[in-house]
Amino acid sequence: MAMWWDSIRDELLSCSMPPRGSRVTLRDEERERILLWIRCGFPE
């Protein structure tokens, strides 16, 4: 995932991840947690 951080960030910020019609959903808190993980340099 770390290799695609910029694409993941862009998709999350545009609310297009996960895709519409997907059975998977993200709550705002989950979206923020992923964005924070990217911002902090992908800590394990």
N, CA, C and O atoms as a CHARMM CRD file, in Angstrom:
* protein
*
  176
    1    1 MET  N      0.80700  -1.19300   0.00000 PROA 1      0.00000
    2    1 MET  CA     0.00000   0.00000   0.00000 PROA 1      0.00000
    3    1 MET  C      0.85100   1.25700   0.00000 PROA 1      0.00000
    4    1 MET  O      0.48300   2.25200  -0.62400 PROA 1      0.00000
    5    2 ALA  N      1.97900   1.22700   0.68700 PROA 2      0.00000
    6    2 ALA  CA     2.80200   2.42600   0.79500 PROA 2      0.00000
    7    2 ALA  C      3.26600   2.92100  -0.57300 PROA 2      0.00000
    8    2 ALA  O      3.48900   4.11900  -0.75300 PROA 2      0.00000
    9    3 MET  N      3.41300   2.01900  -1.53200 PROA 3      0.00000
   10    3 MET  CA     3.84800   2.43400  -2.86800 PROA 3      0.00000
   11    3 MET  C      2.77500   3.26300  -3.57300 PROA 3      0.00000
   12    3 MET  O      3.08500   4.03400  -4.48100 PROA 3      0.00000
   13    4 TRP  N      1.52800   3.11000  -3.16500 PROA 4      0.00000
   14    4 TRP  CA     0.42400   3.79900  -3.82400 PROA 4      0.00000
   15    4 TRP  C     -0.16500   4.89600  -2.95300 PROA 4      0.00000
   16    4 TRP  O     -1.31600   5.28600  -3.15000 PROA 4      0.00000
   17    5 TRP  N      0.59800   5.39800  -2.00100 PROA 5      0.00000
   18    5 TRP  CA     0.05600   6.35000  -1.02800 PROA 5      0.00000
   19    5 TRP  C     -0.60000   7.55000  -1.69600 PROA 5      0.00000
   20    5 TRP  O     -1.65900   7.99700  -1.25600 PROA 5      0.00000
   21    6 ASP  N      0.01400   8.07900  -2.75300 PROA 6      0.00000
   22    6 ASP  CA    -0.55000   9.26900  -3.38900 PROA 6      0.00000
   23    6 ASP  C     -1.88100   8.97400  -4.07900 PROA 6      0.00000
   24    6 ASP  O     -2.79900   9.79300  -4.03400 PROA 6      0.00000
   25    7 SER  N     -1.98700   7.82100  -4.71000 PROA 7      0.00000
   26    7 SER  CA    -3.25700   7.44000  -5.33800 PROA 7      0.00000
   27    7 SER  C     -4.33400   7.17900  -4.29400 PROA 7      0.00000
   28    7 SER  O     -5.48300   7.58600  -4.46200 PROA 7      0.00000
   29    8 ILE  N     -3.95900   6.49900  -3.21800 PROA 8      0.00000
   30    8 ILE  CA    -4.91100   6.22100  -2.14100 PROA 8      0.00000
   31    8 ILE  C     -5.40400   7.52200  -1.53300 PROA 8      0.00000
   32    8 ILE  O     -6.60300   7.70200  -1.32100 PROA 8      0.00000
   33    9 ARG  N     -4.47400   8.42900  -1.25100 PROA 9      0.00000
   34    9 ARG  CA    -4.85300   9.72900  -0.67600 PROA 9      0.00000
   35    9 ARG  C     -5.83000  10.46000  -1.58000 PROA 9      0.00000
   36    9 ARG  O     -6.86200  10.95000  -1.12200 PROA 9      0.00000
   37   10 ASP  N     -5.50300  10.53400  -2.86900 PROA 10     0.00000
   38   10 ASP  CA    -6.36600  11.24800  -3.81500 PROA 10     0.00000
   39   10 ASP  C     -7.75800  10.62600  -3.89000 PROA 10     0.00000
   40   10 ASP  O     -8.75900  11.34200  -3.92400 PROA 10     0.00000
   41   11 GLU  N     -7.82200   9.29900  -3.91700 PROA 11     0.00000
   42   11 GLU  CA    -9.11800   8.61300  -3.98800 PROA 11     0.00000
   43   11 GLU  C     -9.93400   8.84500  -2.71900 PROA 11     0.00000
   44   11 GLU  O    -11.14700   9.04100  -2.78900 PROA 11     0.00000
   45   12 LEU  N     -9.27500   8.82500  -1.56200 PROA 12     0.00000
   46   12 LEU  CA    -9.98400   9.07400  -0.30200 PROA 12     0.00000
   47   12 LEU  C    -10.49400  10.50600  -0.23200 PROA 12     0.00000
   48   12 LEU  O    -11.62700  10.74700   0.18300 PROA 12     0.00000
   49   13 LEU  N     -9.66000  11.45200  -0.63800 PROA 13     0.00000
   50   13 LEU  CA   -10.05500  12.85700  -0.56800 PROA 13     0.00000
   51   13 LEU  C    -11.18600  13.19500  -1.53300 PROA 13     0.00000
   52   13 LEU  O    -11.98100  14.09700  -1.27000 PROA 13     0.00000
   53   14 SER  N    -11.25800  12.48300  -2.63300 PROA 14     0.00000
   54   14 SER  CA   -12.34200  12.73000  -3.59000 PROA 14     0.00000
   55   14 SER  C    -13.56400  11.84900  -3.31100 PROA 14     0.00000
   56   14 SER  O    -14.53400  11.85000  -4.06900 PROA 14     0.00000
   57   15 CYS  N    -13.49500  11.10200  -2.21400 PROA 15     0.00000
   58   15 CYS  CA   -14.59600  10.19900  -1.80300 PROA 15     0.00000
   59   15 CYS  C    -14.92600   9.15500  -2.86900 PROA 15     0.00000
   60   15 CYS  O    -16.07600   8.72900  -2.98100 PROA 15     0.00000
   61   16 SER  N    -13.93400   8.74400  -3.64800 PROA 16     0.00000
   62   16 SER  CA   -14.17100   7.72100  -4.66500 PROA 16     0.00000
   63   16 SER  C    -13.54000   6.38000  -4.29300 PROA 16     0.00000
   64   16 SER  O    -13.40800   5.49500  -5.13800 PROA 16     0.00000
   65   17 MET  N    -13.15600   6.23700  -3.04000 PROA 17     0.00000
   66   17 MET  CA   -12.63600   4.96500  -2.53900 PROA 17     0.00000
   67   17 MET  C    -13.31800   4.68100  -1.22100 PROA 17     0.00000
   68   17 MET  O    -13.27600   5.53000  -0.33000 PROA 17     0.00000
   69   18 PRO  N    -13.93500   3.54800  -1.05500 PROA 18     0.00000
   70   18 PRO  CA   -14.15100   2.50900  -2.05600 PROA 18     0.00000
   71   18 PRO  C    -15.14900   2.96700  -3.11400 PROA 18     0.00000
   72   18 PRO  O    -15.92000   3.89800  -2.88300 PROA 18     0.00000
   73   19 PRO  N    -15.13400   2.31100  -4.27900 PROA 19     0.00000
   74   19 PRO  CA   -15.99800   2.72800  -5.38400 PROA 19     0.00000
   75   19 PRO  C    -17.48500   2.65300  -5.02500 PROA 19     0.00000
   76   19 PRO  O    -17.89800   1.84100  -4.19700 PROA 19     0.00000
   77   20 ARG  N    -18.26500   3.50400  -5.65600 PROA 20     0.00000
   78   20 ARG  CA   -19.72600   3.44600  -5.48100 PROA 20     0.00000
   79   20 ARG  C    -20.22700   2.07400  -5.91700 PROA 20     0.00000
   80   20 ARG  O    -19.71900   1.49100  -6.87400 PROA 20     0.00000
   81   21 GLY  N    -21.20200   1.58100  -5.22200 PROA 21     0.00000
   82   21 GLY  CA   -21.75000   0.27300  -5.54400 PROA 21     0.00000
   83   21 GLY  C    -20.98100  -0.87100  -4.91300 PROA 21     0.00000
   84   21 GLY  O    -21.39700  -2.02600  -5.00100 PROA 21     0.00000
   85   22 SER  N    -19.87000  -0.56000  -4.28000 PROA 22     0.00000
   86   22 SER  CA   -19.08000  -1.58500  -3.60600 PROA 22     0.00000
   87   22 SER  C    -19.79000  -2.00400  -2.33000 PROA 22     0.00000
   88   22 SER  O    -20.50500  -1.20900  -1.72200 PROA 22     0.00000
   89   23 ARG  N    -19.59700  -3.22600  -1.93300 PROA 23     0.00000
   90   23 ARG  CA   -20.16600  -3.69200  -0.66400 PROA 23     0.00000
   91   23 ARG  C    -19.36200  -3.18500   0.52300 PROA 23     0.00000
   92   23 ARG  O    -19.80900  -3.26500   1.66700 PROA 23     0.00000
   93   24 VAL  N    -18.18500  -2.66900   0.24700 PROA 24     0.00000
   94   24 VAL  CA   -17.30500  -2.14600   1.29100 PROA 24     0.00000
   95   24 VAL  C    -17.59000  -0.66100   1.46800 PROA 24     0.00000
   96   24 VAL  O    -17.72100   0.07400   0.48900 PROA 24     0.00000
   97   25 THR  N    -17.68200  -0.22800   2.70300 PROA 25     0.00000
   98   25 THR  CA   -17.87200   1.19100   2.98700 PROA 25     0.00000
   99   25 THR  C    -16.82100   1.64300   3.99100 PROA 25     0.00000
  100   25 THR  O    -16.26000   0.82900   4.72500 PROA 25     0.00000
  101   26 LEU  N    -16.55900   2.93600   4.01700 PROA 26     0.00000
  102   26 LEU  CA   -15.65100   3.52200   5.00000 PROA 26     0.00000
  103   26 LEU  C    -16.40000   4.60500   5.75500 PROA 26     0.00000
  104   26 LEU  O    -17.02600   5.47800   5.15500 PROA 26     0.00000
  105   27 ARG  N    -16.32800   4.53800   7.06400 PROA 27     0.00000
  106   27 ARG  CA   -16.86000   5.63300   7.87100 PROA 27     0.00000
  107   27 ARG  C    -15.85300   6.77700   7.80700 PROA 27     0.00000
  108   27 ARG  O    -14.69100   6.56000   7.46300 PROA 27     0.00000
  109   28 ASP  N    -16.28400   7.97900   8.13100 PROA 28     0.00000
  110   28 ASP  CA   -15.38400   9.13600   8.12200 PROA 28     0.00000
  111   28 ASP  C    -14.17900   8.89800   9.01300 PROA 28     0.00000
  112   28 ASP  O    -13.06700   9.29700   8.66800 PROA 28     0.00000
  113   29 GLU  N    -14.38300   8.24800  10.16400 PROA 29     0.00000
  114   29 GLU  CA   -13.27800   7.98000  11.09000 PROA 29     0.00000
  115   29 GLU  C    -12.24300   7.06100  10.45200 PROA 29     0.00000
  116   29 GLU  O    -11.04300   7.25600  10.64500 PROA 29     0.00000
  117   30 GLU  N    -12.69000   6.06700   9.69800 PROA 30     0.00000
  118   30 GLU  CA   -11.76700   5.15300   9.02400 PROA 30     0.00000
  119   30 GLU  C    -10.99700   5.88000   7.92700 PROA 30     0.00000
  120   30 GLU  O     -9.79200   5.68600   7.76700 PROA 30     0.00000
  121   31 ARG  N    -11.69300   6.70400   7.19000 PROA 31     0.00000
  122   31 ARG  CA   -11.05600   7.49900   6.12900 PROA 31     0.00000
  123   31 ARG  C     -9.97600   8.40400   6.73100 PROA 31     0.00000
  124   31 ARG  O     -8.87400   8.50000   6.19200 PROA 31     0.00000
  125   32 GLU  N    -10.29300   9.06400   7.84400 PROA 32     0.00000
  126   32 GLU  CA    -9.33300   9.94400   8.51800 PROA 32     0.00000
  127   32 GLU  C     -8.13900   9.16100   9.05200 PROA 32     0.00000
  128   32 GLU  O     -7.00900   9.64700   8.99600 PROA 32     0.00000
  129   33 ARG  N     -8.37200   7.96400   9.56500 PROA 33     0.00000
  130   33 ARG  CA    -7.27100   7.14200  10.09000 PROA 33     0.00000
  131   33 ARG  C     -6.29200   6.77700   8.97900 PROA 33     0.00000
  132   33 ARG  O     -5.07900   6.82900   9.18300 PROA 33     0.00000
  133   34 ILE  N     -6.80300   6.41100   7.81200 PROA 34     0.00000
  134   34 ILE  CA    -5.93300   6.07800   6.68100 PROA 34     0.00000
  135   34 ILE  C     -5.15400   7.30800   6.22900 PROA 34     0.00000
  136   34 ILE  O     -3.95500   7.21700   5.96300 PROA 34     0.00000
  137   35 LEU  N     -5.81900   8.45300   6.13900 PROA 35     0.00000
  138   35 LEU  CA    -5.12700   9.68400   5.73700 PROA 35     0.00000
  139   35 LEU  C     -4.05300  10.06800   6.74200 PROA 35     0.00000
  140   35 LEU  O     -2.98500  10.53700   6.34800 PROA 35     0.00000
  141   36 LEU  N     -4.31000   9.88200   8.02500 PROA 36     0.00000
  142   36 LEU  CA    -3.30600  10.16500   9.05200 PROA 36     0.00000
  143   36 LEU  C     -2.12600   9.21000   8.92500 PROA 36     0.00000
  144   36 LEU  O     -0.97900   9.62500   9.08500 PROA 36     0.00000
  145   37 TRP  N     -2.38800   7.95200   8.64300 PROA 37     0.00000
  146   37 TRP  CA    -1.33400   6.95700   8.45500 PROA 37     0.00000
  147   37 TRP  C     -0.42000   7.38000   7.30400 PROA 37     0.00000
  148   37 TRP  O      0.80300   7.28600   7.41200 PROA 37     0.00000
  149   38 ILE  N     -1.01100   7.84400   6.20700 PROA 38     0.00000
  150   38 ILE  CA    -0.21700   8.32200   5.07100 PROA 38     0.00000
  151   38 ILE  C      0.60100   9.54000   5.48200 PROA 38     0.00000
  152   38 ILE  O      1.79500   9.61600   5.19300 PROA 38     0.00000
  153   39 ARG  N     -0.03500  10.48400   6.15000 PROA 39     0.00000
  154   39 ARG  CA     0.64600  11.72200   6.55200 PROA 39     0.00000
  155   39 ARG  C      1.82100  11.46900   7.48600 PROA 39     0.00000
  156   39 ARG  O      2.82800  12.17600   7.43600 PROA 39     0.00000
  157   40 CYS  N      1.68700  10.45500   8.33900 PROA 40     0.00000
  158   40 CYS  CA     2.72700  10.16700   9.33800 PROA 40     0.00000
  159   40 CYS  C      3.80800   9.23000   8.81300 PROA 40     0.00000
  160   40 CYS  O      4.64300   8.76800   9.59100 PROA 40     0.00000
  161   41 GLY  N      3.81400   8.94200   7.53400 PROA 41     0.00000
  162   41 GLY  CA     4.89600   8.15600   6.95200 PROA 41     0.00000
  163   41 GLY  C      4.70700   6.65900   7.03800 PROA 41     0.00000
  164   41 GLY  O      5.69700   5.92600   7.03500 PROA 41     0.00000
  165   42 PHE  N      3.48200   6.17100   7.11500 PROA 42     0.00000
  166   42 PHE  CA     3.15300   4.74700   7.08500 PROA 42     0.00000
  167   42 PHE  C      3.70200   3.95300   8.27200 PROA 42     0.00000
  168   42 PHE  O      4.27100   2.88200   8.06300 PROA 42     0.00000
  169   43 PRO  N      3.55200   4.44000   9.51800 PROA 43     0.00000
  170   43 PRO  CA     4.06600   3.66400  10.65600 PROA 43     0.00000
  171   43 PRO  C      3.35300   2.31700  10.76400 PROA 43     0.00000
  172   43 PRO  O      2.17600   2.19300  10.42300 PROA 43     0.00000
  173   44 GLU  N      4.08100   1.31900  11.24100 PROA 44     0.00000
  174   44 GLU  CA     3.49500  -0.02700  11.37200 PROA 44     0.00000
  175   44 GLU  C      2.69800  -0.18200  12.62400 PROA 44     0.00000
  176   44 GLU  O      2.14500  -1.25300  12.87500 PROA 44     0.00000
